[in-house]
Amino acid sequence: MSARVLVVDDDRAVRTALRVNLRKGGMEVTLASNPAEALDLLAAQSFDLVLTDVKMPGQSGLDLLAAIRERWGDLPVVVMTGFGSVEDAVHAMKHGAADYLIKPVGKDELLLVLERTLENRALRAEVLELRQKVEEQHGFSELIGTTPNMLALYEDIAAVADTAATVLLVGPTGTGKELLAQALHQRSGRASKAFVRVNCAAIPHTLLESELFGHEKGAFTGAIRQHLGKFEQAHGGTLLLDEIGEIEPHVQVKLLRVLESSEFQRVGGSETVSVDVRVVAATNKNLAKEVQEGRFREDLYYRLNVITLKVPPLRERKGDIPLLVDHFVRQFSARSGRAVPTVSRHSLERLMAYPWPGNVRQLEHHIERAVILNRGDVLDIGPPEEAPLTQGDAPPPILPPVGTTLQEALAEYERKVIVEALKEAEGVQARAARRLGLSRSNLNYRIGRLGITVREIEYE
């Protein structure tokens, strides 16, 4: 089905020309001569995109944009403005316009901007549909992923969640094992009780036993009062033992006893404490290999290995990257109090081509940084720059020279990137814009703001 575009302009000749060019691009076009007529049409039928002039008698295109944002929040709006009114276009972008065009508008640029806007809208709709599908079928709104290996994992979680079986989550660091443990807890009969997590690798070995099982007053220097350990804190609920492969042998013995009898003694105590705790363990290690090499007790391994769920690394579920990016962009935009920027399909393709050795956690931190540094309505983002240094090389300096502000340093970097893109594109702005994930009008605005000249592109 072809895209339905509403064109709003008070100039009849402009409306006619736009209709001809858009129809040649395979789009269905409806015309309106003013914002009031446009709003009546929007109320009566559905459109995929609105293309509006800014300067019109009475209500302006900015007024129309505000009304559309209020009543049809997800409908993309592209604004048109004269060369001398770029400030209006920038204002429109800050208030939710998808993109802008500078008059006179060429056919190629017109179709490029509108097709890119429609593509981004379709991508967001696809992400929303996939998330709703997973929630309806599996009830895992807090987990993100629709690839076959993730759907299979959801089914396994649903099957074992409401049992008493110990579960071992195995997967690389940063894959979301804690979220999966929480999902197991929330779908069990223990959901109303505590979910307690302890990172076994983050606690000194000399303190881990006390942290898990508690201690009595005077059990050791500094034990000035009785302390309830994680097992007692999780009574009736679920205890996640993260990085369980890091536990020392003497603690492994006591842990085995708890798993077998649900009883233990606090450090320095003689009273037997009984608990009702469902244990979920997580590790990024190969515990079978740890057993073979004598670092992990075989009997404890078999006691933990009742149900093993393997969590795939991000490189094995790259189809989930658009979902994850959308989630993190919305999350960090909300935290920053900013409008949610658009992420182009070109950016997503670059992110999907990266192996992500740090998995979902690395992607999350990368998106957080990009959202914080972003200043526009389009988030142009690629994978982390992690080119290895050759021996003897020093890393490039991060801080700008003394006396140079951050704004000046960023502007200089932006200038260099745009100049290189224009050189690579042999001066063709449309091609350079595609290379940078920008619209041609956005690139043209940046060229003007930075004062880039033709001579720089040819001779620099």
Secondary structure as GFF3:
##gff-version 3
##sequence-region A 1 460
A	DSSP	beta_strand	4	8	.	.	.	ID=ss1
A	DSSP	alpha_helix	12	24	.	.	.	ID=ss2
A	DSSP	beta_strand	28	32	.	.	.	ID=ss3
A	DSSP	alpha_helix	35	44	.	.	.	ID=ss4
A	DSSP	beta_strand	49	53	.	.	.	ID=ss5
A	DSSP	alpha_helix	61	71	.	.	.	ID=ss6
A	DSSP	beta_strand	77	82	.	.	.	ID=ss7
A	DSSP	three_ten_helix	83	85	.	.	.	ID=ss8
A	DSSP	alpha_helix	86	94	.	.	.	ID=ss9
A	DSSP	beta_strand	99	103	.	.	.	ID=ss10
A	DSSP	alpha_helix	107	138	.	.	.	ID=ss11
A	DSSP	alpha_helix	148	160	.	.	.	ID=ss12
A	DSSP	beta_strand	167	170	.	.	.	ID=ss13
A	DSSP	alpha_helix	177	186	.	.	.	ID=ss14
A	DSSP	beta_strand	195	199	.	.	.	ID=ss15
A	DSSP	alpha_helix	205	213	.	.	.	ID=ss16
A	DSSP	alpha_helix	230	233	.	.	.	ID=ss17
A	DSSP	beta_strand	238	242	.	.	.	ID=ss18
A	DSSP	three_ten_helix	244	246	.	.	.	ID=ss19
A	DSSP	alpha_helix	249	261	.	.	.	ID=ss20
A	DSSP	beta_strand	263	265	.	.	.	ID=ss21
A	DSSP	beta_strand	272	274	.	.	.	ID=ss22
A	DSSP	beta_strand	278	283	.	.	.	ID=ss23
A	DSSP	alpha_helix	287	292	.	.	.	ID=ss24
A	DSSP	alpha_helix	298	304	.	.	.	ID=ss25
A	DSSP	beta_strand	307	310	.	.	.	ID=ss26
A	DSSP	three_ten_helix	314	316	.	.	.	ID=ss27
A	DSSP	three_ten_helix	318	320	.	.	.	ID=ss28
A	DSSP	alpha_helix	321	336	.	.	.	ID=ss29
A	DSSP	beta_strand	342	343	.	.	.	ID=ss30
A	DSSP	alpha_helix	345	352	.	.	.	ID=ss31
A	DSSP	alpha_helix	359	373	.	.	.	ID=ss32
A	DSSP	beta_strand	378	379	.	.	.	ID=ss33
A	DSSP	alpha_helix	406	424	.	.	.	ID=ss34
A	DSSP	alpha_helix	429	436	.	.	.	ID=ss35
A	DSSP	alpha_helix	440	450	.	.	.	ID=ss36
A	DSSP	alpha_helix	454	459	.	.	.	ID=ss37
###
